[in-house]
């Protein structure tokens, strides 16, 4: 598979939308070259605001602009945007249902050498708990661009979580993101693997490995974390013998927790949540970190075999 950059796709998509939408404003926290909002800044300097290294102001300024009828895309690194500015996101953006789009890059372990201080492993949990907030996690660059198009046309708060490294291209060029729907990438009757972000490719690799053991694995890209596609989750629970969730995030409060909340209420089934187990990250190559924390296709295969009593 070829690889592409979510951040690049995000930045280019903003410019394309900005050509058609004069009400679109982009606000950044002194990270335009990293978040790729620099492309919007170059194309529309009068509609770009840099607040400096001040994420609280990033959200406050964005909220003020949104209150005047603007569609505002606020961008920073995930750990700073959701952490430093949490109270303002909660009390201003979400309570006010303001049209602010939180666009976070450098999420998860894929932030790599920047280490624990920059590797946000809690952001899905903190964003999905907020009333009125939508939470989106693209699997590849094409999905990231399509999500930005959706966000621009949608009203109210939303959060998109992107990673630093290039990711494998999962989707075709003509792919269009469908809000609130899990994307079934592979059908299967034995076990379901629900993943988000870079882990979608790991899930597909695991399914291929399981096939050699005569195990038919269903793979679902759960790119909308909130609202969840309950119908697809329950279909997985009813039609296969177990569910595995995989995410570059803490095992607490993220995709796995969200899926478990649905399953326990409607159709209890064997489950395994794969993610970072109550730990901060560390500095290193992202793929080495994935191996260290057990975010690999081999781990998915082993957990599937255990659920199916074939270990």
C-alpha positions as CSV (number, residue, x, y, z in Angstrom):
1,X,0.0,0.0,0.0
2,X,1.1,3.6,-0.6
3,X,1.2,6.1,2.2
4,X,-0.1,9.6,2.6
5,X,-0.2,12.3,5.2
6,X,-3.4,13.1,7.1
7,X,-2.0,16.5,8.0
8,X,-1.3,17.4,4.4
9,X,-4.8,16.2,3.3
10,X,-6.3,18.3,6.1
11,X,-4.4,21.4,5.1
12,X,-5.2,21.1,1.4
13,X,-8.9,20.4,2.1
14,X,-9.1,23.6,4.1
15,X,-7.9,25.6,1.1
16,X,-10.4,23.9,-1.2
17,X,-13.2,24.7,1.1
18,X,-12.0,28.2,1.7
19,X,-12.2,28.9,-2.0
20,X,-16.0,28.3,-1.7
21,X,-16.7,29.5,1.8
22,X,-15.8,33.1,2.7
23,X,-17.2,32.5,6.2
24,X,-14.5,29.9,7.0
25,X,-11.8,31.0,9.4
26,X,-8.7,29.1,10.6
27,X,-7.1,29.7,13.9
28,X,-3.8,28.1,14.9
29,X,-1.5,28.1,18.0
30,X,1.9,28.8,16.4
31,X,2.1,25.3,14.8
32,X,0.9,26.1,11.2
33,X,3.9,24.3,9.6
34,X,3.2,21.2,11.6
35,X,-0.6,21.2,11.5
36,X,-0.4,22.2,7.8
37,X,-2.8,25.1,8.3
38,X,0.1,27.1,6.6
39,X,-1.6,26.4,3.3
40,X,-4.7,28.2,4.3
41,X,-2.6,31.0,5.8
42,X,-0.8,31.4,2.4
43,X,-4.1,31.3,0.4
44,X,-6.3,33.4,2.7
45,X,-4.1,35.5,5.1
46,X,-7.0,37.7,6.2
47,X,-8.9,34.7,7.4
48,X,-6.1,33.1,9.3
49,X,-5.4,33.9,13.0
50,X,-2.3,32.8,14.9
51,X,-2.8,33.1,18.7
52,X,0.7,31.9,19.6
53,X,1.5,29.2,22.0
54,X,-1.8,29.7,23.9
55,X,-4.4,27.0,23.4
56,X,-6.8,28.6,25.9
57,X,-6.8,31.6,23.6
58,X,-7.1,29.4,20.6
59,X,-10.4,28.1,21.8
60,X,-11.6,31.4,23.2
61,X,-10.9,33.4,20.0
62,X,-12.4,30.6,17.9
63,X,-15.6,30.6,20.1
64,X,-15.8,34.4,19.7
65,X,-15.5,34.2,15.9
66,X,-18.1,31.4,15.8
67,X,-20.5,33.5,17.8
68,X,-20.6,36.0,14.9
69,X,-21.6,33.3,12.4
70,X,-18.3,32.1,11.2
71,X,-17.3,28.5,10.7
72,X,-14.0,28.2,12.6
73,X,-11.4,25.5,12.4
74,X,-9.1,25.6,15.4
75,X,-5.8,23.6,15.1
76,X,-3.1,22.5,17.4
77,X,-1.4,19.3,18.7
78,X,-3.9,16.9,20.3
79,X,-2.4,16.9,23.8
80,X,-2.4,20.7,24.1
81,X,-5.7,21.4,22.3
82,X,-7.8,19.0,24.4
83,X,-5.7,19.3,27.6
84,X,-4.8,23.0,28.1
85,X,-8.1,24.2,26.8
86,X,-10.5,21.6,28.2
87,X,-12.5,23.9,30.4
88,X,-13.1,26.5,27.6
89,X,-14.1,23.7,25.2
90,X,-16.6,22.5,27.7
91,X,-18.1,25.7,29.0
92,X,-17.9,27.9,25.9
93,X,-17.9,25.7,22.8
94,X,-20.0,22.7,23.9
95,X,-22.5,24.4,26.2
96,X,-22.9,27.1,23.6
97,X,-23.1,24.6,20.7
98,X,-20.8,26.9,18.8
99,X,-19.6,26.1,15.3
100,X,-16.0,25.4,16.3
101,X,-14.1,22.5,14.7
102,X,-11.2,21.2,16.9
103,X,-8.6,19.9,14.5
104,X,-5.9,18.0,16.4
105,X,-2.7,16.6,14.9
106,X,0.1,14.5,16.5
107,X,-2.2,12.3,18.4
108,X,-1.3,8.9,20.0
109,X,2.0,7.0,20.1
110,X,2.6,7.9,16.4
111,X,3.9,11.2,17.7
112,X,7.0,9.1,18.2
113,X,10.2,10.9,19.3
114,X,8.4,13.8,20.9
115,X,7.7,11.4,23.8
116,X,5.1,11.2,26.6
117,X,4.5,14.9,27.0
118,X,3.3,15.1,23.4
119,X,1.6,11.8,22.9
120,X,-2.1,12.3,23.6
121,X,-3.6,9.0,24.8
122,X,-6.6,10.5,26.6
123,X,-8.1,12.8,24.1
124,X,-10.8,10.5,22.7
125,X,-12.1,9.9,26.2
126,X,-12.1,13.6,27.2
127,X,-13.8,14.7,24.0
128,X,-16.4,12.0,23.7
129,X,-17.7,12.6,27.3
130,X,-18.7,16.2,26.3
131,X,-22.3,16.8,25.4
132,X,-22.8,18.2,21.8
133,X,-19.3,17.1,20.7
134,X,-18.8,14.9,17.7
135,X,-15.6,12.8,17.6
136,X,-14.0,11.7,14.3
137,X,-10.8,9.6,13.9
138,X,-9.7,9.1,10.2
139,X,-8.0,5.9,9.2
140,X,-6.1,7.5,6.3
141,X,-5.5,10.8,4.5
142,X,-8.4,10.4,2.1
143,X,-10.8,9.9,5.0
144,X,-9.3,12.9,6.9
145,X,-10.0,15.2,3.9
146,X,-13.5,13.9,3.5
147,X,-14.1,14.4,7.2
148,X,-13.0,18.0,6.9
149,X,-15.6,18.5,4.1
150,X,-18.3,17.0,6.4
151,X,-17.3,19.2,9.3
152,X,-17.4,22.4,7.2
153,X,-21.0,21.7,6.3
154,X,-22.0,20.5,9.7
155,X,-23.2,22.9,12.5
156,X,-21.8,22.7,16.0
157,X,-18.7,21.4,17.8
158,X,-16.6,18.5,16.4
159,X,-13.2,17.0,17.0
160,X,-11.0,15.3,14.5
161,X,-7.9,13.3,15.6
162,X,-5.0,13.0,13.2
163,X,-1.5,11.5,13.5
164,X,2.0,12.8,12.7
165,X,3.3,10.0,10.5
166,X,2.1,9.1,7.0
167,X,-0.4,6.3,7.1
168,X,-1.3,3.5,4.6
169,X,-3.9,4.4,2.1
170,X,-7.0,2.4,3.0
171,X,-9.6,4.1,0.9
172,X,-10.0,4.7,-2.8
173,X,-9.7,8.1,-4.3
174,X,-13.5,8.5,-4.6
175,X,-14.2,7.5,-1.0
176,X,-16.7,9.8,0.8
177,X,-16.9,9.7,4.6
178,X,-20.4,8.8,6.0
179,X,-20.9,10.4,9.4
180,X,-22.0,8.1,12.1
181,X,-21.5,4.9,10.1
182,X,-18.9,2.2,10.7
183,X,-17.1,1.2,7.4
184,X,-17.1,-2.5,7.0
185,X,-13.8,-3.2,5.1
186,X,-14.0,-6.9,5.3
187,X,-16.9,-9.3,6.0
188,X,-16.5,-12.2,8.4
189,X,-18.5,-14.6,10.5
190,X,-16.1,-15.8,13.2
191,X,-14.8,-12.6,15.0
192,X,-15.1,-8.9,14.6
193,X,-12.2,-6.4,14.7
194,X,-13.2,-2.8,15.3
195,X,-10.4,-0.3,14.9
196,X,-9.8,3.4,14.3
197,X,-6.9,5.6,13.1
198,X,-3.7,3.8,12.1
199,X,-4.9,0.6,13.8
200,X,-7.3,0.0,10.9
201,X,-4.4,-1.3,8.8
202,X,-3.2,-3.4,11.7
203,X,-6.7,-4.9,11.9
204,X,-6.7,-5.7,8.1
205,X,-3.3,-7.3,8.4
206,X,-4.5,-9.4,11.3
207,X,-7.6,-10.5,9.4
208,X,-5.3,-11.7,6.6
209,X,-3.2,-13.7,9.0
210,X,-6.3,-15.2,10.6
211,X,-7.5,-16.3,7.2
212,X,-4.6,-18.7,6.9
213,X,-5.8,-20.3,10.1
214,X,-9.3,-20.7,8.6
215,X,-10.7,-17.9,10.8
216,X,-13.0,-15.5,9.1
217,X,-12.6,-12.0,10.6
218,X,-14.8,-9.0,10.0
219,X,-13.0,-5.7,10.0
220,X,-14.8,-2.4,10.7
221,X,-13.3,1.1,10.5
222,X,-15.0,2.8,13.4
223,X,-14.0,6.3,12.3
224,X,-16.9,8.0,14.0
225,X,-16.4,7.5,17.8
226,X,-19.3,9.8,18.7
227,X,-22.1,9.2,17.8
228,X,-21.3,5.5,17.5
229,X,-22.8,3.2,14.9
230,X,-24.8,1.1,17.3
231,X,-26.4,-0.9,14.5
232,X,-23.1,-2.1,13.1
233,X,-21.7,-2.9,16.6
234,X,-24.7,-5.0,17.4
235,X,-24.5,-6.8,14.1
236,X,-20.9,-7.7,15.0
237,X,-22.0,-8.9,18.4
238,X,-24.9,-11.0,17.1
239,X,-23.3,-12.4,14.0
240,X,-19.7,-13.2,15.2
241,X,-18.4,-15.0,18.3
242,X,-16.6,-12.0,19.8
243,X,-15.3,-8.4,19.3
244,X,-11.8,-7.0,19.5
245,X,-11.3,-3.2,19.5
246,X,-7.9,-1.7,18.6
247,X,-6.9,1.9,19.1
248,X,-3.7,4.1,19.5
249,X,-5.2,5.5,22.8
250,X,-5.7,4.5,26.4
251,X,-7.8,1.4,27.0
252,X,-9.9,3.6,29.3
253,X,-12.5,5.9,27.8
254,X,-11.8,5.4,24.1
255,X,-13.2,3.3,21.3
256,X,-13.1,0.1,23.3
257,X,-14.9,1.6,26.2
258,X,-17.5,3.1,23.9
259,X,-18.1,-0.2,22.1
260,X,-18.3,-2.1,25.5
261,X,-21.0,0.3,26.7
262,X,-23.1,-0.6,23.7
263,X,-22.4,-4.4,24.0
264,X,-23.1,-4.7,27.7
265,X,-26.5,-2.9,27.3
266,X,-27.8,-4.7,24.3
267,X,-25.9,-7.9,23.4
268,X,-23.2,-9.2,25.8
269,X,-20.4,-11.0,23.9
270,X,-16.8,-11.8,24.5
271,X,-14.6,-8.7,24.1
272,X,-11.0,-7.6,24.2
273,X,-9.9,-4.0,24.2
274,X,-6.4,-3.5,22.8
275,X,-4.8,-0.1,23.5
276,X,-2.3,1.5,25.8
277,X,-2.8,-0.1,29.3
278,X,-2.9,2.8,31.8
279,X,0.5,4.2,30.8
280,X,2.0,7.3,29.3
281,X,4.0,6.9,26.1
282,X,7.7,7.3,25.6
283,X,10.1,8.6,23.0
284,X,10.9,6.3,20.1
285,X,10.1,5.3,16.5
286,X,6.3,5.0,16.2
287,X,6.4,1.4,15.0
288,X,8.8,0.4,17.8
289,X,6.4,2.0,20.2
290,X,3.5,0.0,18.7
291,X,5.4,-3.2,19.3
292,X,6.4,-2.2,22.8
293,X,2.8,-1.4,23.8
294,X,1.3,-4.4,21.9
295,X,-0.4,-2.5,19.2
296,X,0.4,-5.0,16.5
297,X,-1.4,-7.4,14.1
298,X,0.2,-10.3,15.9
299,X,-1.4,-9.2,19.2
300,X,-4.8,-9.0,17.5
301,X,-4.3,-12.5,16.1
302,X,-3.4,-13.9,19.5
303,X,-6.4,-12.2,21.2
304,X,-8.7,-13.5,18.4
305,X,-7.4,-17.1,18.9
306,X,-8.0,-16.7,22.7
307,X,-11.6,-15.6,22.3
308,X,-12.3,-18.4,19.9
309,X,-10.6,-20.9,22.2
310,X,-8.0,-21.7,19.6
311,X,-4.9,-20.3,21.3
